Amino acid sequence: MTPVDILRRYWGYDAFRPLQAEIIDSLLAGHDTIGLLPTGGGKSITFQVPALLFDGLTIVVSPLISLMKDQVDNLFQRGIRAGYFHSGLTRRETKLALDRCRLEKVKLAYVSPERLRQKSFIDQLKKRRLSAIVVDEAHCISQWGYDFRPSYLAIKELRSLFPDAPVLALTASATPDVVADIAKELALSDPQIFSKSFARDNISYIVRRDEHKEGRLLKVLANTSGTAIVYVRSRRRCRELSDIIRQAGISADYYHAGLQPEEKTDRQDRWKSGAIRVIVATNAFGMGIDKPDVRVVVHYDLPSSLEEY
């Protein structure tokens, strides 16, 4: 089967979006590759399609539990075998997921970077044939980036264990310095780099100046349709603001890294299913969650830098 055959069979599309085919071809040819695509630009297709054409397992390093869960849920609905490994899993759940990998019942395994520091997990991976290593949110590996995560540095060690597996590094935000740092820290070999414009004609950007932010937010939510995400910078503000929105008669809940795993799962599922309209969240809730009716994204608190925004 060709990449287009896979796309048509599992996603129902007859053609790729700009640069998707080029990134896929580069990875299938065994080249280390860097893809710079905006959120919503279809980054996940660039590794999910090749994973179904490779013989072995594709590892996807992802920093956010919410994004892992969303992608694995979506793949499952399409009949594609996938699993994930993160800190929120019980020992039994982890063992079950590892067994599925061992029995070759999984084509894509989503892994938090912290898992790559666990010798027992790496020992299990060594028993599998790795076809490709994908690094999502690759800017997290760069000390020049706004969201540096030291645990990402363990990915280079994974690369050394599977030198024949090409690496695909993906991000929606990277300056030239960060791109160079990604290539260096991942020990990429002459990487092919594909970059798409981040201009989005279908998104309007509006700055509101108002002394009464709560009232303005409620007005925005009351005068728009579809679901919404409201980003804040503290866990306390998550709780407070979701309470205010609910008191105004709009269904809402909150999401942050301090919640129990089952709470995160429940709130993400309820928001995605439409049971609640507004999720108030810190950046633990990923922008890449696939939900077609999101009409409003509000940055209630000012991000610390333009790159982080």
Backbone as CSV, one residue per row, in Angstrom:
resi,resn,N_x,N_y,N_z,CA_x,CA_y,CA_z,C_x,C_y,C_z
1,MET,0.841,-1.204,0.000,0.000,0.000,0.000,0.870,1.246,0.000
2,THR,0.362,2.303,-0.601,1.060,3.580,-0.626,0.556,4.448,0.537
3,PRO,1.283,5.537,0.857,0.787,6.444,1.896,-0.619,6.972,1.601
4,VAL,-0.919,7.270,0.340,-2.252,7.767,-0.005,-3.308,6.685,0.220
5,ASP,-2.962,5.439,-0.074,-3.885,4.330,0.194,-4.231,4.253,1.681
6,ILE,-3.201,4.401,2.531,-3.411,4.381,3.985,-4.287,5.560,4.404
7,LEU,-3.988,6.733,3.866,-4.769,7.931,4.191,-6.231,7.749,3.822
8,ARG,-6.459,7.207,2.645,-7.833,7.013,2.164,-8.551,5.952,3.001
9,ARG,-7.851,4.880,3.311,-8.485,3.761,4.019,-8.878,4.135,5.451
10,TYR,-7.984,4.819,6.172,-8.230,5.064,7.599,-8.771,6.462,7.910
11,TRP,-8.477,7.429,7.034,-8.925,8.802,7.319,-9.963,9.318,6.322
12,GLY,-10.105,8.636,5.206,-11.124,9.014,4.241,-10.770,10.189,3.349
13,TYR,-9.490,10.573,3.298,-9.061,11.672,2.441,-8.313,11.140,1.220
14,ASP,-8.423,11.864,0.104,-7.756,11.435,-1.129,-6.414,12.116,-1.363
15,ALA,-6.102,13.133,-0.556,-4.841,13.855,-0.746,-4.351,14.403,0.587
16,PHE,-3.035,14.605,0.665,-2.433,15.151,1.884,-2.486,16.671,1.882
17,ARG,-2.380,17.251,3.070,-2.237,18.693,3.198,-0.801,19.074,2.836
18,PRO,-0.544,20.367,2.617,0.808,20.802,2.252,1.870,20.309,3.242
19,LEU,2.938,19.753,2.683,4.135,19.254,3.357,3.947,17.913,4.062
20,GLN,2.717,17.447,4.238,2.540,16.140,4.874,3.202,15.035,4.062
21,ALA,2.949,15.014,2.757,3.504,13.955,1.901,5.024,14.000,1.894
22,GLU,5.593,15.217,1.858,7.048,15.348,1.826,7.685,14.808,3.110
23,ILE,7.083,15.109,4.255,7.606,14.627,5.529,7.484,13.105,5.608
24,ILE,6.345,12.580,5.172,6.127,11.133,5.172,7.150,10.428,4.290
25,ASP,7.357,10.950,3.082,8.320,10.334,2.155,9.729,10.346,2.743
26,SER,10.083,11.443,3.410,11.410,11.555,4.014,11.598,10.503,5.102
27,LEU,10.582,10.335,5.953,10.672,9.353,7.032,10.720,7.930,6.479
28,LEU,9.880,7.644,5.488,9.859,6.302,4.891,11.177,5.977,4.199
29,ALA,11.870,7.008,3.720,13.171,6.798,3.065,14.297,6.624,4.082
30,GLY,13.954,6.746,5.382,14.955,6.530,6.420,15.733,7.756,6.819
31,HIS,15.272,8.959,6.397,15.982,10.195,6.736,15.522,10.748,8.083
32,ASP,16.456,11.251,8.872,16.079,12.068,10.022,15.398,13.326,9.492
33,THR,14.322,13.732,10.141,13.465,14.773,9.575,12.970,15.715,10.663
34,ILE,12.882,16.997,10.338,12.277,17.993,11.232,11.096,18.613,10.507
35,GLY,9.933,18.600,11.150,8.732,19.189,10.574,8.239,20.341,11.425
36,LEU,8.112,21.510,10.816,7.605,22.696,11.507,6.237,23.033,10.919
37,LEU,5.207,22.606,11.624,3.840,22.798,11.143,3.003,23.435,12.242
38,PRO,2.086,24.340,11.894,1.264,24.980,12.924,0.295,23.996,13.562
39,THR,-0.152,24.309,14.771,-1.183,23.500,15.419,-2.401,23.422,14.505
40,GLY,-2.888,22.204,14.287,-3.993,22.019,13.357,-3.532,21.779,11.934
41,GLY,-2.206,21.796,11.725,-1.669,21.602,10.381,-1.512,20.149,9.989
42,GLY,-1.871,19.241,10.895,-1.834,17.819,10.553,-0.521,17.133,10.843
43,LYS,0.151,17.519,11.943,1.434,16.891,12.286,1.281,15.391,12.529
44,SER,0.200,14.996,13.203,0.069,13.591,13.593,0.001,12.649,12.396
45,ILE,-0.606,13.105,11.303,-0.686,12.274,10.088,0.704,11.924,9.571
46,THR,1.675,12.826,9.773,3.006,12.630,9.199,3.751,11.458,9.826
47,PHE,3.319,11.003,11.011,3.949,9.797,11.565,2.962,8.643,11.702
48,GLN,1.672,8.932,11.787,0.701,7.840,11.903,0.598,7.036,10.606
49,VAL,0.647,7.714,9.466,0.596,7.002,8.184,1.841,6.129,7.988
50,PRO,3.070,6.654,8.162,4.243,5.776,8.013,4.248,4.618,9.008
51,ALA,3.744,4.849,10.228,3.741,3.779,11.235,2.984,2.557,10.745
52,LEU,1.941,2.785,9.940,1.147,1.667,9.427,1.834,0.972,8.253
53,LEU,2.834,1.623,7.683,3.590,1.021,6.587,4.871,0.342,7.069
54,PHE,5.363,0.738,8.230,6.556,0.108,8.799,6.209,-1.272,9.353
55,ASP,7.213,-2.145,9.381,7.011,-3.489,9.936,6.978,-3.482,11.462
56,GLY,7.814,-2.649,12.065,7.953,-2.669,13.517,7.125,-1.618,14.227
57,LEU,7.571,-1.277,15.438,6.872,-0.331,16.315,7.387,1.076,16.105
58,THR,6.479,2.038,16.113,6.849,3.458,16.090,6.634,4.038,17.481
59,ILE,7.691,4.609,18.057,7.615,5.253,19.373,7.358,6.744,19.173
60,VAL,6.378,7.277,19.888,6.057,8.705,19.815,6.261,9.314,21.195
61,VAL,7.256,10.157,21.340,7.509,10.820,22.625,6.642,12.073,22.684
62,SER,5.787,12.145,23.706,4.840,13.250,23.826,4.819,13.747,25.266
63,PRO,4.794,15.075,25.489,4.912,15.593,26.852,3.599,15.701,27.617
64,LEU,2.463,15.603,26.926,1.180,15.873,27.578,0.278,14.640,27.556
65,ILE,-0.207,14.247,28.727,-1.113,13.105,28.833,-2.378,13.349,28.018
66,SER,-2.873,14.597,28.039,-4.118,14.906,27.324,-3.982,14.639,25.828
67,LEU,-2.814,14.974,25.255,-2.614,14.761,23.823,-2.434,13.275,23.508
68,MET,-1.716,12.559,24.379,-1.566,11.111,24.186,-2.926,10.438,24.151
69,LYS,-3.723,10.718,25.153,-5.040,10.084,25.265,-5.897,10.421,24.055
70,ASP,-5.880,11.681,23.641,-6.706,12.109,22.507,-6.313,11.366,21.242
71,GLN,-5.012,11.270,20.986,-4.567,10.619,19.745,-4.828,9.113,19.776
72,VAL,-4.582,8.472,20.917,-4.820,7.029,21.003,-6.314,6.731,20.877
73,ASP,-7.159,7.546,21.500,-8.610,7.372,21.369,-9.044,7.493,19.911
74,ASN,-8.508,8.505,19.219,-8.876,8.715,17.815,-8.398,7.571,16.922
75,LEU,-7.197,7.076,17.182,-6.677,5.953,16.397,-7.516,4.703,16.625
76,PHE,-7.892,4.468,17.874,-8.711,3.306,18.197,-10.033,3.335,17.428
77,GLN,-10.631,4.528,17.332,-11.894,4.673,16.599,-11.719,4.377,15.119
78,ARG,-10.510,4.531,14.607,-10.235,4.259,13.190,-9.755,2.822,12.969
79,GLY,-9.709,2.043,14.030,-9.266,0.664,13.899,-7.767,0.506,13.848
80,ILE,-7.034,1.500,14.375,-5.570,1.460,14.372,-5.082,1.136,15.783
81,ARG,-4.164,0.185,15.876,-3.692,-0.283,17.172,-2.637,0.665,17.738
82,ALA,-2.924,1.215,18.925,-1.997,2.149,19.566,-2.128,2.019,21.079
83,GLY,-1.117,2.506,21.790,-1.150,2.496,23.247,-0.309,3.631,23.787
84,TYR,-0.360,3.825,25.122,0.456,4.892,25.701,1.031,4.476,27.051
85,PHE,2.121,5.165,27.413,2.823,4.938,28.672,3.098,6.296,29.310
86,HIS,2.522,6.534,30.483,2.772,7.779,31.197,2.625,7.549,32.693
87,SER,2.877,8.579,33.470,2.920,8.454,34.932,1.559,8.141,35.544
88,GLY,0.481,8.382,34.820,-0.843,8.157,35.370,-1.315,6.714,35.311
89,LEU,-0.533,5.823,34.685,-0.947,4.428,34.562,-0.602,3.640,35.822
90,THR,-1.440,2.685,36.163,-1.125,1.760,37.245,-0.109,0.733,36.741
91,ARG,0.465,-0.033,37.659,1.407,-1.080,37.250,0.734,-2.085,36.325
92,ARG,-0.504,-2.422,36.655,-1.232,-3.401,35.847,-1.475,-2.864,34.432
93,GLU,-1.859,-1.584,34.341,-2.099,-0.976,33.032,-0.809,-0.925,32.220
94,THR,0.304,-0.602,32.889,1.595,-0.551,32.207,1.989,-1.930,31.686
95,LYS,1.825,-2.959,32.533,2.165,-4.319,32.118,1.311,-4.755,30.929
96,LEU,0.019,-4.419,30.977,-0.881,-4.787,29.882,-0.442,-4.116,28.581
97,ALA,-0.077,-2.836,28.658,0.365,-2.113,27.468,1.673,-2.695,26.927
98,LEU,2.590,-3.056,27.827,3.854,-3.671,27.399,3.616,-5.026,26.749
99,ASP,2.686,-5.786,27.317,2.357,-7.096,26.729,1.800,-6.930,25.314
100,ARG,0.977,-5.923,25.112,0.421,-5.673,23.780,1.533,-5.332,22.795
101,CYS,2.525,-4.568,23.255,3.677,-4.259,22.389,4.472,-5.522,22.080
102,ARG,4.696,-6.347,23.118,5.474,-7.569,22.937,4.803,-8.523,21.959
103,LEU,3.477,-8.567,22.001,2.724,-9.465,21.124,2.436,-8.832,19.754
104,GLU,3.047,-7.666,19.521,2.916,-6.951,18.246,1.456,-6.612,17.935
105,LYS,0.713,-6.248,18.983,-0.668,-5.808,18.810,-0.775,-4.290,18.780
106,VAL,0.377,-3.621,18.760,0.422,-2.157,18.762,1.374,-1.689,17.666
107,LYS,0.932,-0.718,16.856,1.794,-0.128,15.825,2.429,1.172,16.295
108,LEU,1.717,1.911,17.187,2.233,3.169,17.712,2.165,3.142,19.231
109,ALA,3.280,3.475,19.875,3.319,3.562,21.330,3.697,4.986,21.728
110,TYR,2.768,5.676,22.392,3.014,7.035,22.873,3.658,6.952,24.251
111,VAL,4.752,7.676,24.436,5.563,7.542,25.648,5.886,8.929,26.200
112,SER,5.711,9.110,27.506,6.157,10.363,28.121,7.680,10.331,28.218
113,PRO,8.349,11.480,28.117,9.824,11.471,28.142,10.379,10.911,29.444
114,GLU,9.634,11.067,30.556,10.103,10.548,31.839,10.243,9.029,31.820
115,ARG,9.375,8.350,31.055,9.451,6.887,30.955,10.792,6.424,30.370
116,LEU,11.394,7.259,29.526,12.640,6.875,28.874,13.815,6.839,29.851
117,ARG,13.604,7.345,31.055,14.644,7.300,32.082,14.529,6.050,32.957
118,GLN,13.504,5.234,32.720,13.300,4.025,33.511,13.947,2.828,32.815
119,LYS,14.940,2.251,33.481,15.701,1.146,32.882,14.792,-0.036,32.527
120,SER,13.818,-0.338,33.392,12.933,-1.465,33.136,12.135,-1.269,31.854
121,PHE,11.721,-0.013,31.608,10.965,0.268,30.392,11.859,0.133,29.161
122,ILE,13.063,0.687,29.241,14.004,0.601,28.116,14.358,-0.858,27.823
123,ASP,14.521,-1.658,28.880,14.836,-3.080,28.684,13.721,-3.780,27.903
124,GLN,12.476,-3.393,28.175,11.357,-3.975,27.434,11.372,-3.522,25.969
125,LEU,11.714,-2.247,25.750,11.766,-1.732,24.377,12.826,-2.444,23.551
126,LYS,13.940,-2.788,24.189,15.037,-3.436,23.470,14.599,-4.746,22.819
127,LYS,13.531,-5.329,23.352,13.047,-6.606,22.818,12.184,-6.412,21.569
128,ARG,11.874,-5.159,21.249,11.041,-4.882,20.092,11.855,-4.301,18.954
129,ARG,11.343,-4.434,17.764,11.965,-3.816,16.602,11.366,-2.428,16.421
130,LEU,12.190,-1.411,16.591,11.711,-0.034,16.438,11.936,0.430,15.004
131,SER,10.858,0.864,14.352,10.956,1.332,12.972,11.240,2.821,12.896
132,ALA,10.740,3.588,13.875,10.926,5.037,13.848,10.731,5.599,15.247
133,ILE,11.385,6.723,15.496,11.224,7.456,16.756,10.688,8.840,16.413
134,VAL,9.535,9.184,16.967,8.908,10.478,16.707,8.977,11.316,17.984
135,VAL,9.406,12.559,17.842,9.486,13.467,18.985,8.483,14.598,18.758
136,ASP,7.356,14.512,19.454,6.342,15.568,19.340,6.706,16.698,20.299
137,GLU,6.275,17.919,19.963,6.632,19.103,20.761,8.154,19.131,20.961
138,ALA,8.875,18.988,19.854,10.332,18.801,19.924,11.066,20.007,20.499
139,HIS,10.433,21.173,20.519,11.080,22.356,21.099,11.402,22.147,22.580
140,CYS,10.719,21.162,23.220,10.953,20.896,24.646,12.367,20.388,24.921
141,ILE,13.083,19.947,23.892,14.435,19.429,24.103,15.469,20.548,24.090
142,SER,15.074,21.728,23.653,16.024,22.826,23.477,16.067,23.750,24.692
143,GLN,17.262,23.994,25.177,17.408,24.935,26.287,17.176,26.375,25.828
144,TRP,17.112,26.565,24.502,16.771,27.889,23.975,15.252,28.069,23.900
145,GLY,14.522,26.983,24.027,13.071,27.041,23.882,12.390,27.521,25.146
146,TYR,11.123,27.934,25.025,10.380,28.475,26.164,9.900,27.377,27.102
147,ASP,9.898,26.128,26.653,9.272,25.040,27.409,10.246,23.876,27.587
148,PHE,11.499,24.198,27.917,12.545,23.179,28.037,12.193,22.166,29.111
149,ARG,12.322,20.865,28.761,12.081,19.773,29.714,13.301,18.870,29.723
150,PRO,14.047,18.864,30.819,15.280,18.057,30.875,15.063,16.584,30.534
151,SER,13.875,16.056,30.840,13.611,14.644,30.552,13.699,14.328,29.060
152,TYR,13.523,15.356,28.213,13.618,15.140,26.764,15.041,14.751,26.341
153,LEU,16.024,15.096,27.167,17.405,14.781,26.804,17.666,13.278,26.783
154,ALA,16.765,12.497,27.412,16.920,11.038,27.413,16.625,10.432,26.044
155,ILE,16.000,11.212,25.154,15.645,10.678,23.838,16.903,10.318,23.043
156,LYS,17.967,11.098,23.241,19.207,10.808,22.517,19.725,9.416,22.863
157,GLU,19.557,9.000,24.133,19.993,7.669,24.539,19.159,6.595,23.835
158,LEU,17.860,6.861,23.675,17.004,5.917,22.939,17.497,5.796,21.506
159,ARG,17.876,6.919,20.940,18.389,6.919,19.562,19.633,6.041,19.441
160,SER,20.499,6.099,20.458,21.740,5.315,20.397,21.464,3.815,20.464
161,LEU,20.356,3.428,21.086,19.989,2.009,21.178,19.408,1.487,19.873
162,PHE,18.819,2.395,19.081,18.200,2.003,17.810,18.721,2.923,16.704
163,PRO,20.002,2.791,16.360,20.619,3.724,15.406,20.026,3.663,14.005
164,ASP,19.356,2.573,13.661,18.797,2.453,12.309,17.393,3.051,12.197
165,ALA,16.798,3.418,13.322,15.450,3.983,13.284,15.519,5.484,13.020
166,PRO,14.927,5.960,11.928,14.945,7.402,11.662,14.151,8.164,12.715
167,VAL,14.529,9.418,12.923,13.865,10.272,13.907,13.095,11.376,13.185
168,LEU,11.852,11.565,13.592,11.039,12.678,13.104,10.759,13.598,14.270
169,ALA,11.238,14.826,14.207,11.013,15.828,15.255,9.982,16.830,14.764
170,LEU,8.922,17.014,15.548,7.817,17.885,15.141,7.569,18.976,16.171
171,THR,7.270,20.161,15.699,6.903,21.248,16.603,6.113,22.296,15.835
172,ALA,5.318,23.047,16.583,4.574,24.154,15.982,5.221,25.484,16.327
173,SER,6.325,25.432,17.067,6.945,26.695,17.486,8.438,26.506,17.682
174,ALA,9.232,27.061,16.768,10.674,26.941,16.908,11.380,28.045,16.121
175,THR,12.218,28.802,16.809,13.069,29.776,16.151,14.213,29.016,15.472
176,PRO,14.977,29.681,14.582,16.130,29.000,13.960,17.105,28.437,14.981
177,ASP,17.331,29.151,16.092,18.226,28.640,17.136,17.682,27.354,17.744
178,VAL,16.368,27.320,17.952,15.747,26.131,18.547,15.817,24.951,17.572
179,VAL,15.591,25.202,16.284,15.693,24.132,15.277,17.101,23.534,15.279
180,ALA,18.111,24.395,15.322,19.495,23.915,15.348,19.761,23.110,16.622
181,ASP,19.186,23.569,17.724,19.376,22.868,18.997,18.675,21.511,18.996
182,ILE,17.496,21.441,18.376,16.771,20.167,18.255,17.639,19.149,17.518
183,ALA,18.216,19.574,16.387,19.060,18.675,15.592,20.274,18.206,16.388
184,LYS,20.856,19.120,17.159,22.052,18.789,17.947,21.714,17.840,19.093
185,GLU,20.674,18.163,19.863,20.351,17.371,21.056,19.801,15.986,20.717
186,LEU,19.199,15.847,19.536,18.702,14.536,19.110,19.726,13.773,18.281
187,ALA,20.893,14.385,18.081,21.963,13.765,17.285,21.447,13.369,15.906
188,LEU,20.695,14.269,15.273,20.138,13.983,13.958,21.232,14.011,12.900
189,SER,21.116,13.118,11.934,22.103,13.015,10.869,21.586,13.705,9.611
190,ASP,22.173,14.864,9.284,21.798,15.620,8.085,20.276,15.662,7.899
191,PRO,19.547,16.222,8.858,18.078,16.143,8.812,17.466,16.918,7.648
192,GLN,16.412,16.349,7.075,15.594,17.063,6.113,14.653,17.972,6.913
193,ILE,14.560,19.233,6.550,13.742,20.188,7.304,12.616,20.707,6.418
194,PHE,11.391,20.584,6.923,10.212,21.049,6.194,9.465,22.046,7.079
195,SER,9.215,23.227,6.539,8.590,24.285,7.331,7.426,24.905,6.574
196,LYS,6.295,25.012,7.260,5.104,25.613,6.668,4.808,26.931,7.363
197,SER,4.246,27.878,6.635,3.885,29.165,7.222,2.921,28.970,8.382
198,PHE,3.100,29.769,9.428,2.221,29.684,10.588,1.035,30.641,10.485
199,ALA,0.932,31.346,9.367,-0.228,32.222,9.154,-1.477,31.363,8.983
200,ARG,-2.543,31.705,9.697,-3.784,30.929,9.656,-4.931,31.845,9.239
201,ASP,-5.348,31.705,7.971,-6.392,32.574,7.446,-7.754,32.342,8.104
202,ASN,-7.960,31.151,8.685,-9.267,30.834,9.251,-9.358,31.130,10.749
203,ILE,-8.374,31.845,11.299,-8.400,32.210,12.716,-8.319,33.733,12.850
204,SER,-9.194,34.283,13.680,-9.156,35.716,13.988,-8.519,35.909,15.355
205,TYR,-7.625,36.891,15.466,-6.957,37.193,16.728,-7.476,38.532,17.244
206,ILE,-7.971,38.547,18.458,-8.550,39.763,19.024,-7.972,39.992,20.416
207,VAL,-7.545,41.220,20.695,-7.073,41.606,22.023,-8.129,42.496,22.666
208,ARG,-8.594,42.103,23.839,-9.587,42.902,24.563,-8.919,43.558,25.775
209,ARG,-9.103,44.861,25.898,-8.609,45.578,27.082,-9.821,45.915,27.956
210,ASP,-9.820,45.375,29.164,-10.999,45.545,30.009,-10.600,45.430,31.473
211,GLU,-11.090,46.325,32.292,-10.795,46.267,33.720,-11.565,45.139,34.399
212,HIS,-12.647,44.710,33.796,-13.487,43.664,34.380,-13.396,42.419,33.491
213,LYS,-12.294,41.673,33.649,-12.009,40.544,32.769,-13.061,39.440,32.874
214,GLU,-13.555,39.194,34.084,-14.537,38.121,34.257,-15.802,38.410,33.460
215,GLY,-16.286,39.663,33.569,-17.487,40.049,32.831,-17.290,39.963,31.331
216,ARG,-16.117,40.398,30.871,-15.819,40.347,29.441,-15.773,38.898,28.959
217,LEU,-15.155,38.023,29.732,-15.078,36.610,29.358,-16.476,36.005,29.240
218,LEU,-17.329,36.265,30.214,-18.695,35.727,30.179,-19.465,36.255,28.976
219,LYS,-19.198,37.511,28.622,-19.859,38.104,27.455,-19.413,37.400,26.174
220,VAL,-18.114,37.133,26.073,-17.571,36.438,24.900,-18.187,35.049,24.778
221,LEU,-18.232,34.331,25.892,-18.773,32.970,25.870,-20.264,32.966,25.550
222,ALA,-20.980,33.963,26.042,-22.425,34.023,25.814,-22.771,34.371,24.374
223,ASN,-21.825,35.026,23.687,-22.107,35.493,22.326,-21.400,34.684,21.244
224,THR,-20.907,33.519,21.623,-20.280,32.639,20.637,-20.895,31.251,20.758
225,SER,-20.733,30.474,19.709,-21.250,29.110,19.705,-20.095,28.135,19.856
226,GLY,-20.412,26.852,19.898,-19.376,25.827,19.968,-18.707,25.766,21.324
227,THR,-17.677,24.939,21.420,-16.964,24.774,22.681,-15.789,25.739,22.774
228,ALA,-15.217,25.824,23.983,-14.176,26.824,24.227,-13.122,26.288,25.184
229,ILE,-11.918,26.840,25.055,-10.832,26.613,26.009,-10.420,27.969,26.562
230,VAL,-10.279,28.043,27.891,-9.798,29.264,28.529,-8.500,28.915,29.241
231,TYR,-7.390,29.487,28.779,-6.095,29.189,29.373,-5.748,30.201,30.465
232,VAL,-5.287,29.674,31.608,-4.834,30.501,32.718,-3.462,29.990,33.163
233,ARG,-2.827,30.691,34.106,-1.454,30.329,34.465,-1.322,29.696,35.849
234,SER,-2.436,29.482,36.544,-2.327,28.852,37.860,-3.474,27.866,38.076
235,ARG,-3.215,26.875,38.907,-4.236,25.883,39.212,-5.403,26.509,39.978
236,ARG,-5.082,27.427,40.879,-6.146,28.072,41.662,-7.095,28.843,40.753
237,ARG,-6.518,29.559,39.779,-7.359,30.330,38.851,-8.254,29.394,38.030
238,CYS,-7.750,28.184,37.708,-8.573,27.196,37.001,-9.884,26.956,37.747
239,ARG,-9.744,26.650,39.043,-10.930,26.343,39.853,-11.847,27.553,39.967
240,GLU,-11.259,28.685,40.281,-12.057,29.898,40.513,-12.834,30.300,39.263
241,LEU,-12.167,30.283,38.131,-12.805,30.763,36.907,-13.864,29.779,36.404
242,SER,-13.608,28.492,36.545,-14.624,27.530,36.116,-15.879,27.651,36.987
243,ASP,-15.707,27.948,38.273,-16.862,28.176,39.151,-17.667,29.389,38.695
244,ILE,-16.971,30.452,38.346,-17.639,31.686,37.896,-18.435,31.428,36.615
245,ILE,-17.840,30.680,35.695,-18.514,30.393,34.420,-19.763,29.533,34.659
246,ARG,-19.631,28.539,35.534,-20.792,27.690,35.852,-21.914,28.490,36.500
247,GLN,-21.537,29.399,37.398,-22.540,30.223,38.081,-23.294,31.117,37.108
248,ALA,-22.674,31.396,35.962,-23.328,32.207,34.927,-24.217,31.347,34.030
249,GLY,-24.324,30.062,34.346,-25.216,29.184,33.581,-24.585,28.514,32.385
250,ILE,-23.238,28.534,32.305,-22.523,27.900,31.189,-21.783,26.682,31.744
251,SER,-21.963,25.526,31.139,-21.307,24.317,31.646,-19.794,24.414,31.474
252,ALA,-19.063,24.140,32.561,-17.605,24.297,32.534,-16.964,23.394,33.577
253,ASP,-15.680,23.101,33.368,-14.869,22.392,34.347,-13.426,22.831,34.132
254,TYR,-12.524,22.326,34.981,-11.131,22.753,34.865,-10.194,21.560,34.744
255,TYR,-8.969,21.848,34.278,-7.964,20.792,34.007,-6.584,21.369,34.281
256,HIS,-5.825,20.654,35.122,-4.423,21.034,35.339,-3.629,19.802,35.743
257,ALA,-2.315,19.941,35.830,-1.441,18.785,36.051,-1.604,18.170,37.428
258,GLY,-2.219,18.877,38.374,-2.355,18.364,39.721,-3.527,17.428,39.945
259,LEU,-4.366,17.259,38.943,-5.520,16.368,39.080,-5.097,14.906,39.073
260,GLN,-5.916,14.059,39.678,-5.684,12.624,39.610,-5.907,12.140,38.164
261,PRO,-5.212,11.080,37.743,-5.352,10.602,36.363,-6.793,10.354,35.941
262,GLU,-7.602,9.749,36.838,-8.988,9.466,36.468,-9.798,10.753,36.322
263,GLU,-9.445,11.793,37.101,-10.129,13.083,36.965,-9.794,13.723,35.612
264,LYS,-8.525,13.652,35.231,-8.123,14.204,33.930,-8.877,13.516,32.798
265,THR,-8.912,12.186,32.860,-9.593,11.416,31.812,-11.067,11.793,31.735
266,ASP,-11.717,11.843,32.889,-13.149,12.140,32.926,-13.441,13.530,32.365
267,ARG,-12.671,14.527,32.766,-12.947,15.902,32.326,-12.646,16.086,30.842
268,GLN,-11.568,15.469,30.382,-11.267,15.553,28.951,-12.355,14.880,28.130
269,ASP,-12.809,13.711,28.571,-13.860,12.993,27.843,-15.171,13.784,27.834
270,ARG,-15.520,14.388,28.954,-16.778,15.143,29.035,-16.731,16.385,28.150
271,TRP,-15.572,17.036,28.110,-15.448,18.207,27.236,-15.489,17.790,25.770
272,LYS,-14.782,16.701,25.461,-14.728,16.279,24.066,-16.078,15.775,23.570
273,SER,-16.862,15.158,24.452,-18.169,14.632,24.053,-19.246,15.714,23.996
274,GLY,-18.924,16.903,24.530,-19.907,17.983,24.529,-20.731,18.070,25.800
275,ALA,-20.428,17.206,26.794,-21.153,17.254,28.061,-20.868,18.552,28.811
276,ILE,-19.659,19.086,28.632,-19.357,20.432,29.134,-18.846,21.269,27.970
277,ARG,-19.153,22.549,28.010,-18.830,23.406,26.869,-17.461,24.058,27.006
278,VAL,-17.095,24.443,28.227,-15.872,25.222,28.432,-14.927,24.458,29.349
279,ILE,-13.660,24.347,28.954,-12.634,23.793,29.826,-11.672,24.933,30.170
280,VAL,-11.480,25.176,31.469,-10.525,26.180,31.942,-9.269,25.431,32.339
281,ALA,-8.126,25.792,31.765,-6.955,24.919,31.908,-5.641,25.682,31.941
282,THR,-4.653,25.029,32.542,-3.268,25.464,32.368,-2.753,24.830,31.079
283,ASN,-1.464,25.050,30.779,-0.934,24.487,29.530,-0.719,22.978,29.612
284,ALA,-1.158,22.347,30.719,-1.174,20.874,30.774,-2.222,20.311,29.824
285,PHE,-3.165,21.150,29.413,-4.198,20.744,28.459,-3.748,21.177,27.074
286,GLY,-3.462,20.217,26.213,-2.800,20.527,24.947,-3.679,21.212,23.923
287,MET,-3.069,22.098,23.152,-3.786,22.777,22.063,-4.074,21.838,20.905
288,GLY,-3.364,20.712,20.836,-3.513,19.834,19.676,-4.642,18.825,19.782
289,ILE,-5.472,18.923,20.807,-6.584,17.981,20.939,-7.556,18.184,19.780
290,ASP,-7.952,17.078,19.183,-8.740,17.111,17.950,-10.230,17.226,18.275
291,LYS,-10.774,18.436,18.156,-12.204,18.666,18.391,-12.683,19.709,17.388
292,PRO,-13.551,19.314,16.473,-13.870,20.197,15.343,-14.711,21.423,15.668
293,ASP,-15.383,21.461,16.835,-16.291,22.580,17.086,-15.739,23.610,18.067
294,VAL,-14.412,23.615,18.290,-13.829,24.653,19.146,-13.878,25.982,18.395
295,ARG,-14.554,26.945,18.966,-14.730,28.241,18.297,-14.022,29.383,19.007
296,VAL,-13.675,29.178,20.281,-13.040,30.249,21.048,-11.902,29.677,21.889
297,VAL,-10.736,30.297,21.797,-9.625,29.996,22.703,-9.217,31.311,23.352
298,VAL,-9.355,31.378,24.659,-9.087,32.613,25.394,-7.832,32.447,26.242
299,HIS,-6.897,33.380,26.098,-5.759,33.452,27.017,-6.124,34.479,28.084
300,TYR,-6.699,34.001,29.181,-7.184,34.889,30.238,-6.020,35.578,30.937
301,ASP,-4.948,34.832,31.140,-3.714,35.392,31.692,-2.703,35.540,30.563
302,LEU,-1.928,36.584,30.613,-0.935,36.833,29.567,0.193,35.811,29.663
303,PRO,0.500,35.072,28.586,1.649,34.149,28.608,2.942,34.922,28.874
304,SER,3.942,34.210,29.375,5.180,34.891,29.790,6.033,35.365,28.621
305,SER,5.773,34.822,27.406,6.549,35.259,26.233,5.678,35.089,24.982
306,LEU,6.067,35.787,23.922,5.320,35.675,22.662,5.438,34.263,22.111
307,GLU,6.615,33.641,22.241,6.812,32.279,21.743,5.911,31.295,22.490
308,GLU,5.768,31.475,23.810,4.897,30.590,24.594,3.449,30.769,24.155
309,TYR,3.033,32.011,23.861,1.669,32.264,23.364,1.435,31.546,22.070
